[in-house]
Amino acid sequence: AIMVNKVRLPIVGPEGLLFTLKDVLYTPEIPRLDEPFTVKGKVELFGITFFLIKV
């Protein structure tokens, strides 16, 4: 897996709230949109962990 220390791309959430992601980990290292992959990291605004699985 590959670790991206800081992702500084702002993301627009509910009601126009902006936040960034940090400590992002992709498995496999280079995900393909047509295959399952996982993304883990933290939402910087709240410091909470997120986990996403693309199937």
C-alpha positions, 0 to 999 in steps of 0.5 A, a space after each residue: 500500500 502507499 501512504 500519502 502524508 497530506 492531501 490538500 485538495 479541498 472537498 465540499 461536503 454537506 452544506 458547502 463545508 470545506 475540509 481536507 484529507 490527510 494520512 491517506 492510504 490506498 490499497 492497492 497502491 494504484 487503484 483502478 476504477 474498474 476494480 475494488 480498492 480501499 482508501 483509509 485516512 482522516 478528515 482533517 477538519 474533525 480529525 476522525 478516521 474514514 474508511 472507504 471501499 469501492 466495489 
